[in-house]
């Protein structure tokens, strides 16, 4: 009986030591990740360009407000499917969840459209705007949306962008045009 107990203690001790060495290795990696995340948090999101915000506001009013509301408030009962089994347009302000997505995801949604996976129909509930808006205009409207969020939401969204990706690189056409030469869709 004493031999069995001693063998059990030795086995348990070996497992603990193995676990400690694994914990040290993964703890080091976790502390690096936590340190990197902390550095991102301390830096905060970059300031928004006022010209992009104003251009984005005009684009939003022209293309987005009819569904998402003049102030980003979304459609009534946006969390409840309508008679067709589709979720109404969500808010883009602090009450919604737009701020939970990276710049890359938001860009993709605006450019390619979006079908909410909970919808019962198969068509895009948010149309694709890549044929109506330039890459710069899509960036501008997303920049405007960021003005509708709380500082904490902006911070979260910025950190999400750092992890999941930002806007796609500007195309050669948009970078070769002088400021103000972009297609103007604003009122």
GROMACS elastic network, one bead per residue, 0.5 to 0.9 nm:
[ bonds ]
;  ai    aj funct       b0    kb
    1     4     6  0.51445   500
    1     5     6  0.62649   500
    1     6     6  0.86552   500
    2     5     6  0.50546   500
    2     6     6  0.61013   500
    2     7     6  0.85531   500
    3     6     6  0.50835   500
    3     7     6  0.61127   500
    3     8     6  0.85328   500
    4     7     6  0.50720   500
    4     8     6  0.61043   500
    4     9     6  0.86146   500
    5     9     6  0.61840   500
    5    10     6  0.86328   500
    6     9     6  0.50474   500
    6    10     6  0.61517   500
    6    11     6  0.85523   500
    7    10     6  0.51000   500
    7    11     6  0.60948   500
    7    12     6  0.84968   500
    8    11     6  0.50844   500
    8    12     6  0.60203   500
    8    13     6  0.84003   500
    9    12     6  0.50249   500
    9    13     6  0.58926   500
    9    14     6  0.84629   500
   10    14     6  0.60967   500
   10    15     6  0.85912   500
   11    14     6  0.51213   500
   11    15     6  0.62511   500
   11    16     6  0.86490   500
   12    15     6  0.50657   500
   12    16     6  0.61439   500
   12    17     6  0.86103   500
   13    16     6  0.50558   500
   13    17     6  0.61575   500
   13    18     6  0.85142   500
   14    17     6  0.51085   500
   14    18     6  0.60438   500
   14    19     6  0.84275   500
   15    19     6  0.59480   500
   15    20     6  0.84348   500
   16    20     6  0.60198   500
   16    21     6  0.86351   500
   17    21     6  0.62468   500
   17    22     6  0.85762   500
   18    21     6  0.52448   500
   18    22     6  0.62183   500
   18    23     6  0.84329   500
   19    22     6  0.50201   500
   19    23     6  0.58237   500
   19    24     6  0.84341   500
   20    24     6  0.59949   500
   20    25     6  0.85685   500
   21    24     6  0.50910   500
   21    25     6  0.63312   500
   21    26     6  0.86624   500
   22    25     6  0.51598   500
   22    26     6  0.60885   500
   22    27     6  0.81205   500
   23    26     6  0.51405   500
   23    27     6  0.54257   500
   23    28     6  0.81929   500
   24    28     6  0.60324   500
   24    29     6  0.86821   500
   25    28     6  0.53160   500
   25    29     6  0.66158   500
   25    30     6  0.87745   500
   26    29     6  0.50294   500
   26    30     6  0.60109   500
   26    31     6  0.84732   500
   27    31     6  0.59494   500
   27    32     6  0.84897   500
   28    31     6  0.51284   500
   28    32     6  0.62656   500
   28    33     6  0.86857   500
   29    32     6  0.50817   500
   29    33     6  0.62235   500
   29    34     6  0.85449   500
   30    33     6  0.50085   500
   30    34     6  0.59490   500
   30    35     6  0.83360   500
   31    35     6  0.58451   500
   31    36     6  0.84225   500
   32    35     6  0.50146   500
   32    36     6  0.61154   500
   32    37     6  0.85561   500
   33    36     6  0.50706   500
   33    37     6  0.61154   500
   33    38     6  0.84898   500
   34    37     6  0.50091   500
   34    38     6  0.59829   500
   34    39     6  0.85232   500
   35    39     6  0.61509   500
   35    40     6  0.86806   500
   36    39     6  0.50780   500
   36    40     6  0.63465   500
   36    41     6  0.86888   500
   37    40     6  0.50818   500
   37    41     6  0.62077   500
   37    42     6  0.86612   500
   37   159     6  0.79521   500
   38    42     6  0.61048   500
   38    43     6  0.85753   500
   39    42     6  0.51631   500
   39    43     6  0.62009   500
   39    44     6  0.87936   500
   40    43     6  0.52294   500
   40    44     6  0.64073   500
   40    45     6  0.84406   500
   40   158     6  0.87225   500
   40   159     6  0.67320   500
   40   162     6  0.82032   500
   41    44     6  0.54014   500
   41    45     6  0.83100   500
   41   155     6  0.71963   500
   41   156     6  0.86339   500
   41   158     6  0.89857   500
   41   159     6  0.72759   500
   43    46     6  0.83045   500
   44    47     6  0.89716   500
   44   154     6  0.86568   500
   44   155     6  0.61137   500
   44   158     6  0.76371   500
   44   159     6  0.83950   500
   45    48     6  0.86773   500
   45   154     6  0.68927   500
   45   155     6  0.58537   500
   45   156     6  0.89256   500
   45   157     6  0.85245   500
   45   158     6  0.55525   500
   45   159     6  0.79195   500
   46   158     6  0.83851   500
   47    50     6  0.89594   500
   48    51     6  0.87475   500
   48    52     6  0.75858   500
   48    53     6  0.70401   500
   48   143     6  0.69371   500
   48   144     6  0.84801   500
   48   146     6  0.82587   500
   48   147     6  0.83026   500
   49    52     6  0.52912   500
   49    53     6  0.62182   500
   49    54     6  0.87813   500
   49   143     6  0.80900   500
   50    54     6  0.61411   500
   50    55     6  0.85279   500
   51    54     6  0.52197   500
   51    55     6  0.60842   500
   51    56     6  0.83676   500
   51   140     6  0.86181   500
   52    55     6  0.50919   500
   52    56     6  0.58307   500
   52    57     6  0.84122   500
   52   136     6  0.89151   500
   52   137     6  0.85541   500
   52   139     6  0.80392   500
   52   141     6  0.78345   500
   52   143     6  0.66057   500
   52   144     6  0.71853   500
   53    56     6  0.50155   500
   53    57     6  0.60276   500
   53    58     6  0.87431   500
   53   140     6  0.62367   500
   53   141     6  0.72996   500
   53   142     6  0.85880   500
   53   143     6  0.57772   500
   53   145     6  0.82955   500
   53   146     6  0.86800   500
   53   147     6  0.77996   500
   54    57     6  0.50287   500
   54    58     6  0.64354   500
   54    59     6  0.87259   500
   54   140     6  0.81443   500
   54   141     6  0.88902   500
   54   144     6  0.71684   500
   55    58     6  0.53422   500
   55    59     6  0.63481   500
   55    60     6  0.86264   500
   55   137     6  0.76321   500
   55   140     6  0.61533   500
   55   141     6  0.73293   500
   55   144     6  0.79871   500
   55   184     6  0.89065   500
   55   186     6  0.70301   500
   56    59     6  0.50189   500
   56    60     6  0.59135   500
   56    61     6  0.85258   500
   56   137     6  0.67903   500
   56   138     6  0.78895   500
   56   139     6  0.77957   500
   56   142     6  0.70187   500
   56   143     6  0.65979   500
   56   144     6  0.50035   500
   56   145     6  0.79641   500
   56   186     6  0.86414   500
   57    60     6  0.50108   500
   57    61     6  0.61847   500
   57    62     6  0.86873   500
   57   140     6  0.79909   500
   57   141     6  0.64319   500
   57   143     6  0.88213   500
   57   144     6  0.56355   500
   57   145     6  0.80825   500
   57   186     6  0.87050   500
   58    61     6  0.51701   500
   58    62     6  0.63091   500
   58    63     6  0.86789   500
   58   141     6  0.82471   500
   58   185     6  0.79544   500
   58   186     6  0.51043   500
   58   187     6  0.65673   500
   59    62     6  0.51354   500
   59    63     6  0.59550   500
   59    64     6  0.75325   500
   59   133     6  0.87345   500
   59   137     6  0.73158   500
   59   138     6  0.86406   500
   59   140     6  0.79909   500
   59   141     6  0.62401   500
   59   184     6  0.89920   500
   59   185     6  0.65104   500
   59   186     6  0.56180   500
   59   187     6  0.81880   500
   60    63     6  0.53436   500
   60    65     6  0.59979   500
   60    70     6  0.83102   500
   60   141     6  0.59331   500
   60   142     6  0.88976   500
   60   144     6  0.79155   500
   60   145     6  0.84912   500
   60   186     6  0.89890   500
   61    64     6  0.59153   500
   61    66     6  0.77053   500
   61    69     6  0.86313   500
   61    70     6  0.65282   500
   61    71     6  0.89104   500
   61   186     6  0.85370   500
   61   187     6  0.87657   500
   62    65     6  0.67655   500
   62    66     6  0.79416   500
   62   185     6  0.78810   500
   62   186     6  0.71196   500
   62   187     6  0.74750   500
   63    66     6  0.70971   500
   63    67     6  0.85991   500
   63   129     6  0.88105   500
   64    67     6  0.59072   500
   64    68     6  0.58706   500
   64    69     6  0.74612   500
   64    70     6  0.81845   500
   64    72     6  0.86332   500
   65    71     6  0.74674   500
   65    72     6  0.70022   500
   65    74     6  0.84573   500
   66    69     6  0.59030   500
   66    70     6  0.72538   500
   67    70     6  0.86951   500
   67    74     6  0.67537   500
   67    75     6  0.67230   500
   67    88     6  0.83641   500
   67    89     6  0.59437   500
   67    90     6  0.85057   500
   68    71     6  0.79575   500
   68    72     6  0.54100   500
   68    73     6  0.62137   500
   68    75     6  0.61581   500
   68    88     6  0.89558   500
   68    89     6  0.56738   500
   68    90     6  0.63608   500
   68    91     6  0.57941   500
   68    92     6  0.69951   500
   69    73     6  0.51564   500
   69    74     6  0.50927   500
   69    75     6  0.67908   500
   69    89     6  0.88669   500
   69    91     6  0.74421   500
   69    92     6  0.86657   500
   70    73     6  0.72019   500
   70    74     6  0.85628   500
   71    74     6  0.83039   500
   71    91     6  0.87133   500
   71    92     6  0.83362   500
   71    93     6  0.73728   500
   71   148     6  0.80272   500
   72    90     6  0.84301   500
   72    91     6  0.52155   500
   72    93     6  0.50396   500
   72    94     6  0.87101   500
   72    96     6  0.87629   500
   72   145     6  0.79506   500
   72   148     6  0.73843   500
   73    76     6  0.85063   500
   73    90     6  0.75216   500
   73    92     6  0.64468   500
   73    93     6  0.60291   500
   73    94     6  0.86631   500
   73    95     6  0.74982   500
   73    96     6  0.79678   500
   74    77     6  0.87003   500
   74    78     6  0.67845   500
   74    88     6  0.78670   500
   74    89     6  0.55695   500
   74    92     6  0.67691   500
   74    93     6  0.82142   500
   74    96     6  0.80594   500
   75    78     6  0.54883   500
   75    88     6  0.59345   500
   75    89     6  0.54950   500
   75    90     6  0.62876   500
   75    91     6  0.70481   500
   76    79     6  0.85175   500
   76    80     6  0.89948   500
   76    88     6  0.75689   500
   76    89     6  0.85562   500
   76    90     6  0.86362   500
   77    80     6  0.54971   500
   77    81     6  0.81390   500
   77    82     6  0.85940   500
   77    87     6  0.84630   500
   77    88     6  0.71841   500
   77    90     6  0.87933   500
   78    81     6  0.75163   500
   78    82     6  0.87335   500
   78    87     6  0.59570   500
   78    89     6  0.60109   500
   78    90     6  0.53257   500
   78    91     6  0.77262   500
   79    87     6  0.62650   500
   79    88     6  0.72245   500
   79    89     6  0.88796   500
   79    90     6  0.75140   500
   80    85     6  0.87700   500
   80    86     6  0.81490   500
   80    87     6  0.59464   500
   80    88     6  0.74605   500
   81    84     6  0.74621   500
   81    88     6  0.68406   500
   81   118     6  0.86498   500
   81   119     6  0.74255   500
   81   120     6  0.87943   500
   82    85     6  0.52210   500
   82    86     6  0.54250   500
   82    87     6  0.61527   500
   82    88     6  0.68761   500
   83    86     6  0.74237   500
   84    87     6  0.88159   500
   84   119     6  0.85836   500
   84   120     6  0.73897   500
   84   121     6  0.73752   500
   85   118     6  0.85164   500
   85   119     6  0.57430   500
   85   121     6  0.68010   500
   86   116     6  0.79452   500
   86   118     6  0.75241   500
   86   120     6  0.61145   500
   86   121     6  0.68411   500
   86   125     6  0.76234   500
   87    90     6  0.79473   500
   87   116     6  0.74682   500
   87   118     6  0.76481   500
   87   119     6  0.62676   500
   87   125     6  0.81879   500
   88   125     6  0.82417   500
   89   125     6  0.79465   500
   89   126     6  0.78523   500
   90    96     6  0.63159   500
   90    97     6  0.79713   500
   90    98     6  0.84006   500
   91    94     6  0.78785   500
   91    95     6  0.64793   500
   91    97     6  0.75203   500
   91    98     6  0.76728   500
   92    95     6  0.73483   500
   92    96     6  0.54368   500
   92    97     6  0.69517   500
   92    98     6  0.54993   500
   92    99     6  0.77050   500
   92   145     6  0.65928   500
   92   146     6  0.87817   500
   92   148     6  0.71629   500
   92   149     6  0.81918   500
   93    96     6  0.57189   500
   93    97     6  0.80519   500
   93    98     6  0.76301   500
   93    99     6  0.82541   500
   93   145     6  0.72186   500
   93   146     6  0.82958   500
   93   147     6  0.83585   500
   93   149     6  0.56411   500
   93   150     6  0.86999   500
   94    97     6  0.74521   500
   94    98     6  0.83301   500
   94    99     6  0.77106   500
   94   148     6  0.61926   500
   94   150     6  0.62617   500
   94   153     6  0.75258   500
   95   149     6  0.84621   500
   96    99     6  0.76212   500
   97   100     6  0.55172   500
   97   101     6  0.77684   500
   98   101     6  0.58719   500
   98   102     6  0.88978   500
   98   106     6  0.77900   500
   98   145     6  0.84567   500
   98   157     6  0.87033   500
   99   102     6  0.77260   500
   99   145     6  0.85424   500
   99   146     6  0.75174   500
   99   149     6  0.71121   500
   99   153     6  0.59767   500
   99   154     6  0.68063   500
   99   156     6  0.74107   500
   99   157     6  0.53058   500
   99   158     6  0.88202   500
  100   153     6  0.76267   500
  100   156     6  0.69866   500
  100   157     6  0.55920   500
  100   160     6  0.73113   500
  101   104     6  0.80048   500
  101   105     6  0.59774   500
  101   106     6  0.62950   500
  101   157     6  0.62328   500
  101   160     6  0.66934   500
  101   161     6  0.75041   500
  101   164     6  0.87422   500
  102   105     6  0.52585   500
  102   106     6  0.62554   500
  102   107     6  0.85092   500
  102   157     6  0.59690   500
  102   158     6  0.71678   500
  102   159     6  0.81588   500
  102   160     6  0.51859   500
  102   162     6  0.78888   500
  102   163     6  0.81712   500
  102   164     6  0.61468   500
  102   165     6  0.63902   500
  102   166     6  0.65886   500
  102   167     6  0.87002   500
  103   106     6  0.51174   500
  103   107     6  0.59401   500
  103   108     6  0.84880   500
  103   139     6  0.85031   500
  103   142     6  0.76633   500
  103   157     6  0.79305   500
  103   158     6  0.81169   500
  103   160     6  0.82454   500
  103   161     6  0.55999   500
  103   164     6  0.82933   500
  103   165     6  0.66010   500
  103   167     6  0.55017   500
  103   168     6  0.88662   500
  104   107     6  0.51612   500
  104   108     6  0.61984   500
  104   109     6  0.87202   500
  104   161     6  0.71169   500
  104   164     6  0.72337   500
  104   165     6  0.53092   500
  104   168     6  0.68296   500
  105   108     6  0.50481   500
  105   109     6  0.61786   500
  105   110     6  0.87185   500
  105   161     6  0.87500   500
  105   164     6  0.82604   500
  105   165     6  0.80062   500
  105   166     6  0.82044   500
  105   167     6  0.84728   500
  106   109     6  0.50831   500
  106   110     6  0.62686   500
  106   111     6  0.84841   500
  106   142     6  0.71810   500
  106   167     6  0.86019   500
  107   110     6  0.53202   500
  107   111     6  0.59681   500
  107   112     6  0.83041   500
  107   135     6  0.86630   500
  107   138     6  0.65990   500
  107   139     6  0.70291   500
  107   142     6  0.74374   500
  107   166     6  0.85570   500
  107   167     6  0.65025   500
  107   168     6  0.80657   500
  108   111     6  0.50803   500
  108   112     6  0.55823   500
  108   113     6  0.73009   500
  108   114     6  0.85301   500
  108   128     6  0.89921   500
  108   167     6  0.88942   500
  109   112     6  0.54695   500
  109   114     6  0.54433   500
  109   126     6  0.79559   500
  109   127     6  0.87387   500
  109   128     6  0.74366   500
  109   129     6  0.88781   500
  110   113     6  0.54600   500
  110   114     6  0.76901   500
  110   126     6  0.79274   500
  110   127     6  0.77341   500
  110   128     6  0.59956   500
  110   129     6  0.58540   500
  110   130     6  0.74100   500
  110   138     6  0.68750   500
  110   142     6  0.87535   500
  111   127     6  0.84979   500
  111   128     6  0.52311   500
  111   131     6  0.81991   500
  111   133     6  0.80274   500
  111   135     6  0.82347   500
  111   138     6  0.72613   500
  112   126     6  0.88782   500
  112   127     6  0.73783   500
  112   129     6  0.66976   500
  112   130     6  0.65256   500
  113   124     6  0.63686   500
  113   125     6  0.76694   500
  113   126     6  0.51456   500
  113   129     6  0.69054   500
  113   130     6  0.86091   500
  114   123     6  0.88078   500
  114   124     6  0.54078   500
  114   125     6  0.61166   500
  114   127     6  0.66802   500
  114   128     6  0.73732   500
  115   118     6  0.84552   500
  115   119     6  0.73023   500
  115   121     6  0.87789   500
  115   122     6  0.72973   500
  115   123     6  0.65752   500
  115   125     6  0.51942   500
  115   126     6  0.65515   500
  115   127     6  0.86623   500
  116   119     6  0.55084   500
  116   120     6  0.89800   500
  116   124     6  0.78013   500
  116   125     6  0.69589   500
  116   126     6  0.85559   500
  117   120     6  0.81338   500
  117   122     6  0.89781   500
  118   121     6  0.89986   500
  119   122     6  0.74602   500
  119   123     6  0.89920   500
  119   125     6  0.84585   500
  121   124     6  0.85472   500
  121   125     6  0.88805   500
  122   125     6  0.86617   500
  123   126     6  0.88428   500
  124   127     6  0.58161   500
  124   128     6  0.81172   500
  128   131     6  0.75823   500
  128   132     6  0.85201   500
  129   132     6  0.51523   500
  129   133     6  0.57715   500
  129   134     6  0.86415   500
  129   138     6  0.82973   500
  130   133     6  0.54342   500
  130   134     6  0.67134   500
  130   135     6  0.76852   500
  130   138     6  0.82716   500
  131   134     6  0.76508   500
  132   185     6  0.87429   500
  133   136     6  0.79082   500
  133   137     6  0.56514   500
  133   138     6  0.62444   500
  133   183     6  0.82088   500
  133   185     6  0.79593   500
  134   137     6  0.50826   500
  134   138     6  0.63319   500
  134   139     6  0.87030   500
  134   174     6  0.82201   500
  134   182     6  0.79959   500
  134   183     6  0.71514   500
  135   138     6  0.51673   500
  135   139     6  0.63237   500
  135   140     6  0.86464   500
  135   168     6  0.86620   500
  135   170     6  0.70446   500
  135   171     6  0.77473   500
  135   174     6  0.75614   500
  136   139     6  0.50568   500
  136   140     6  0.60964   500
  136   141     6  0.87314   500
  136   170     6  0.76065   500
  136   174     6  0.71359   500
  136   182     6  0.78517   500
  137   141     6  0.61779   500
  137   142     6  0.85912   500
  137   182     6  0.84848   500
  137   183     6  0.83455   500
  137   184     6  0.85854   500
  137   185     6  0.85652   500
  138   141     6  0.53010   500
  138   142     6  0.63318   500
  138   143     6  0.85944   500
  139   142     6  0.52329   500
  139   143     6  0.61024   500
  139   144     6  0.86785   500
  139   167     6  0.72774   500
  140   144     6  0.62220   500
  140   145     6  0.87423   500
  141   144     6  0.50028   500
  141   145     6  0.63375   500
  141   146     6  0.89175   500
  142   145     6  0.50132   500
  142   146     6  0.66212   500
  143   146     6  0.53408   500
  143   147     6  0.73002   500
  144   147     6  0.55080   500
  144   148     6  0.74970   500
  145   148     6  0.54583   500
  145   149     6  0.74127   500
  146   149     6  0.55944   500
  146   150     6  0.85556   500
  146   153     6  0.86984   500
  146   154     6  0.65697   500
  146   157     6  0.88266   500
  147   150     6  0.80482   500
  147   154     6  0.84893   500
  149   152     6  0.79684   500
  149   153     6  0.57750   500
  149   154     6  0.61581   500
  150   153     6  0.50954   500
  150   154     6  0.62177   500
  150   155     6  0.86065   500
  151   154     6  0.50283   500
  151   155     6  0.61541   500
  151   156     6  0.86657   500
  152   155     6  0.50434   500
  152   156     6  0.62339   500
  152   157     6  0.86240   500
  153   156     6  0.50307   500
  153   157     6  0.60595   500
  153   158     6  0.84453   500
  154   157     6  0.51019   500
  154   158     6  0.60042   500
  154   159     6  0.85641   500
  155   158     6  0.51179   500
  155   159     6  0.62068   500
  155   160     6  0.85666   500
  156   159     6  0.51761   500
  156   160     6  0.61219   500
  156   161     6  0.86118   500
  157   161     6  0.61229   500
  157   162     6  0.86290   500
  158   162     6  0.62717   500
  158   163     6  0.87994   500
  159   163     6  0.64158   500
  159   164     6  0.86190   500
  160   163     6  0.51902   500
  160   164     6  0.58704   500
  160   165     6  0.77096   500
  161   164     6  0.51406   500
  161   166     6  0.53738   500
  161   167     6  0.87716   500
  162   165     6  0.57885   500
  162   166     6  0.70318   500
  163   166     6  0.88050   500
  165   168     6  0.83984   500
  166   169     6  0.87361   500
  167   170     6  0.82323   500
  168   171     6  0.85409   500
  170   173     6  0.80638   500
  170   174     6  0.62299   500
  170   175     6  0.63514   500
  171   174     6  0.53818   500
  171   175     6  0.63460   500
  171   176     6  0.86181   500
  172   175     6  0.52020   500
  172   176     6  0.59707   500
  172   177     6  0.87052   500
  173   176     6  0.53312   500
  173   177     6  0.65147   500
  174   177     6  0.55175   500
  174   178     6  0.84863   500
  174   182     6  0.72953   500
  175   178     6  0.76917   500
  177   180     6  0.81288   500
  177   181     6  0.58351   500
  177   182     6  0.68188   500
  178   181     6  0.54828   500
  178   182     6  0.77227   500
  179   182     6  0.69197   500
  180   183     6  0.81890   500
  180   184     6  0.82372   500
  181   184     6  0.80817   500
  184   187     6  0.85712   500
